[in-house]
Amino acid sequence: MLSLTSLNVRVGGVVTSAHTQGLAVDFNSSFRTPKQICQRLIDANVQFDKLIQEHNQWVHIGFSPNNSRQIVLTAVKNGGKTVYLSGLK
């Protein structure tokens, strides 16, 4: 079995990724779009550090000890690079 750090390296994640500490997860659903899922999490007042609608394909949710930032982003491709826009788009 791979460690979280080894798996993170294999998928091209950054060294500081919350995934390596078990503080973040990426997921999708066949029942709702990523934007709908993000909006439901916000409406339900789920406490998170960072919530990202990733390329309208999946949701990233990250947590921290105090979840004080409540950052909401939308990741899109621009010229082949991922850029992060503030809020849900």
C-alpha positions in Angstrom: 0.0 0.0 0.0 1.2 3.5 -0.9 1.6 6.1 1.8 -0.4 9.3 1.3 2.9 11.2 0.5 3.9 8.5 -2.2 0.4 8.7 -3.7 0.6 12.5 -3.8 3.9 12.3 -5.7 2.4 9.9 -8.2 -0.6 12.1 -9.0 1.6 15.2 -9.3 0.4 16.9 -6.1 2.4 19.6 -4.3 4.6 18.8 -1.4 2.5 20.9 1.0 -0.8 19.2 0.0 -3.3 18.7 2.8 -4.0 15.3 1.2 -0.7 14.0 2.5 -1.9 14.7 6.1 -5.4 13.2 5.6 -6.9 16.7 5.8 -8.3 16.9 2.2 -10.3 14.7 -0.2 -11.3 14.9 -3.8 -14.6 13.3 -4.9 -17.4 13.5 -7.4 -21.0 12.3 -7.6 -23.3 11.0 -10.4 -26.2 12.7 -8.6 -25.0 16.3 -8.6 -22.6 18.5 -10.5 -19.5 19.6 -8.6 -20.9 23.2 -8.5 -24.2 21.9 -7.0 -22.2 19.8 -4.4 -20.1 22.9 -3.4 -23.2 25.0 -3.1 -24.9 22.5 -0.9 -21.9 22.2 1.3 -21.8 26.0 1.6 -25.6 26.2 2.3 -25.3 23.5 4.9 -22.7 25.6 6.7 -20.1 22.8 6.5 -16.9 24.1 8.1 -13.9 23.7 5.8 -10.6 25.4 5.2 -10.8 25.3 1.4 -13.5 24.1 -1.1 -12.7 23.9 -4.8 -14.9 23.1 -7.7 -12.2 21.4 -9.8 -12.6 21.9 -13.6 -16.4 21.1 -13.2 -15.3 17.4 -12.8 -14.8 16.9 -9.1 -14.8 18.6 -5.7 -11.8 19.2 -3.4 -12.5 19.9 0.3 -9.8 20.6 2.7 -9.8 20.9 6.5 -7.5 22.5 9.1 -7.6 22.5 12.9 -9.8 25.6 13.0 -11.2 25.8 9.5 -11.2 29.5 9.8 -10.4 30.5 6.2 -13.6 29.2 4.4 -12.0 29.7 1.0 -14.2 28.9 -2.0 -12.5 28.6 -5.5 -13.3 27.4 -9.0 -10.4 25.8 -10.9 -10.4 26.3 -14.7 -7.9 25.7 -17.5 -6.5 28.9 -19.1 -3.8 28.4 -21.8 -3.2 24.8 -20.6 -2.6 25.9 -17.0 -4.9 25.6 -14.0 -6.0 28.9 -12.6 -8.1 29.4 -9.5 -11.0 31.9 -9.5 -12.6 33.2 -6.4 -16.0 31.8 -5.6 -18.2 29.4 -7.6 -18.3 30.1 -11.3 
